[in-house]
């Protein structure tokens, strides 16, 4: 089992509000769970873009590319 590493960071109020909103929306048990989930999704997106994939969003039959760091 790996040992956890405590990380402390300062965040602007708007970022804290976003973190709280995501915790509520996803019913995450903690801010750490929100951050872990966000990192997993972020890593998956970056890996796909690095492999040459395009991330597409579809709504009401309209398809729009998701720009990930100008890729």
Secondary structure, DSSP 8 states (H G I E B T S, - for coil): ------------HHHHHHHHHHHHHHT-SSHHHHHHHHHHHHHHHHHHHHTT--EEEEETTEEEEE-STT-
